[in-house]
Amino acid sequence: MRQGSSWAITMTSARSKPSSSTFGLTDKALLRLAKIVHSADVRANRDADPIATGLEAIAVGYSLRFPDDLENLERQFDVYDALYAWRRLQVAREG
């Protein structure tokens, strides 16, 4: 899934809750992933998405296991890739 800078920009920007027009994104799976990440990252919005609490717990666990920021991020990419794949499956099923 990692698509170079566009993926990193999208996930980083999810922390500031971009609108779908921020980067001209139309991928429903990626937009949903951005909502999950934003909700997990912003305590006040944690209840805005049912998956956010679990993702936040996973992120905290990774930060405890891998305190080095770069290693932590690299290892967490698989989690985000898996969430994206799951969401793409949901979008495909929705038609």
Number of C-alpha atoms within 10 A of each C-alpha: 11 11 7 8 9 11 13 13 11 19 21 15 17 20 17 13 17 17 14 14 8 10 12 8 12 10 12 14 18 20 20 17 25 24 22 25 26 24 25 26 19 16 13 9 14 19 13 16 15 12 17 23 19 13 19 19 12 15 18 12 13 17 16 11 11 16 12 10 11 10 13 17 15 10 13 16 14 13 13 17 14 12 19 19 16 13 18 18 12 13 14 9 8 7 5
